Amino acid sequence: MRDKTCNTFKFRAALPTAIKDVQDVIIIFTKSMQLGAMLQSIKPLIGEKTKVVCLLNGLGHPETIERYLPKHNIFVGITLWTARFNRSWEISLSGSGSVELQNVAPEAKGAAEELVAMLSAAVYMRPIVLMSCFQFGAKLV
């Protein structure tokens, strides 16, 4: 369903312990202080080619993620959308604007472009995402 104020998409959701297959793409929305523990808990879902898109505010997250997968599979971004957990298996997204995405490793630009194509026109690559993360964090202080 799609109208001016709401988009509804059906997706499969499960606890990490219920998933047995290595994932192609993992999008991280967890809180900063929970990042390491969360990555440890999903370690069986990360394979050689798994791409991780980190949409956390703040700095230093790529370094934490690098403990679990190679730098060329790590992508950072920032979004102006708000996600809300309504009830079991129902999540609402609200807000307007876009999602910015950047490859962490310079040689992974081609993989970032593939992710952008896959995630749709709502996401675009931007070479200064870490600066946007810093600016967003600075506004909160």
Secondary structure, 3 states (H helix, E strand, C coil): CECCCCECCCCCCCCHHHCCCCCCEEEECCCHHHHHHHHHHCHHHCCCCCEEEECCCCCCHHHHHCCCCCHHHEEEEEECCEEEEEECCEEEEECCCCEEEEECCHHHHHHHHHHHHHHCCCEEECCCHHHHHHHHHHHHC
